[in-house]
Amino acid sequence: MFGVSALATVSVEEISSMIDTPKMFQFYFHKDRGLNDSCLQRAKAAKFDVMALTVDTITGGNRERDLRTGFTSPPKLTLSSLFSFATKPMWGINYLTKGKFELPHLQDFVKEGTSTNSSIGNYFSTMLDQSMNWKDAEQLCSKWGGHFALKGVMSVEDAKRAVDIGCTGIMVSNHGGRQLDGSRSPFDQLAEIVDAVGDKLDVICEGGIHRGTHMLKALSLGAKACSGGRLYLYALAAGGQAGVERAIEKYKSELVRDMKLMGCTKISDLNRNNLRFRR
Ligand SMILES: Cc1cc2nc3c(=O)[nH]c(=O)nc-3n(C[C@H](O)[C@H](O)[C@H](O)COP(=O)(O)O)c2cc1C
């Protein structure tokens, strides 16, 4: 399934016109309720299948690398970013020749990140609603009226509440380790969450899944599926569309090869007997 962020540079309408495979819209709960309603309606009208509400960005993490590089959205031209562009000429050429940088789901509502440069941390801390609570999530879930997931659940208690408010999935995720320094890895939380709610909703393992073997481990532990960001983003940065296609091919062939090596002919053959834990 392909997932796209509320902060995406391509609109849900355009994506929908290009692909008819299952699609997920990732929702950020903004202070601006007009923006929230607009995102919800546009994703619904564009026939997105799943809504995922990100719940682990109540404020921005202390992204030290972003602070050091001065990374903003849209990118700001500084001496060091000019140097980066100069050493990777294709990035510069693409940036200048491939359509203007836009955040189409936001641009009618906010300046930050669209015409005003903003760091991601600053965007989260100023534009998102830090008072978001379970009631808000429940209302959103019923407004959406279809498959609905919380993205960023890391505890059994929250997983159970996700079931109570009507979610059909949760993404066990720590935002790729980009938010809370020292948080456990999603994989380490997975077993207890699957045991508590795995028969009531789809449990998706996310974060650090960068190889077919990582997927096999998560599926063996009981995850229904895996998802990831950098698993395709590095390939995208290095090789564009062809890079992403090659990465997906590699994941596929690794999954198939390693399942053969494990003597498994179908995903349902994967189980906890495949794993040993260090005590
Ligand atoms: C460049 C980048 C941009 C991201 N943007 C978003 C976003 O807009 N919304 C969101 O919920 N998560 C976002 N994430 C977090 C990912 O959805 C995901 O939780 C994380 O990347 C998973 O870890 P992985 O990269 O190890 O697979 C982003 C991650 C990266 C690396």
The ligand as an ORCA input file, in Angstrom:
! r2SCAN-3c Opt
* xyz 0 1
  C      12.140     12.357      5.203
  C      11.050     11.842      6.090
  C       9.819     12.482      6.077
  C       8.785     12.030      6.892
  N       7.569     12.656      6.851
  C       6.555     12.179      7.604
  C       5.270     12.766      7.528
  O       5.036     13.718      6.794
  N       4.291     12.247      8.310
  C       4.495     11.186      9.163
  O       3.563     10.735      9.850
  N       5.715     10.601      9.234
  C       6.727     11.077      8.480
  N       7.971     10.481      8.562
  C       8.148      9.328      9.441
  C       7.810      8.079      8.637
  O       6.449      8.069      8.282
  C       8.078      6.816      9.426
  O       7.430      6.858     10.674
  C       9.568      6.558      9.643
  O      10.324      6.995      8.537
  C       9.756      5.070      9.866
  O      11.098      4.742     10.043
  P      12.047      4.248      8.845
  O      12.401      5.453      8.049
  O      13.192      3.637      9.560
  O      11.243      3.271      8.016
  C       9.004     10.921      7.748
  C      10.247     10.258      7.741
  C      11.263     10.717      6.920
  C      12.579      9.981      6.919
*
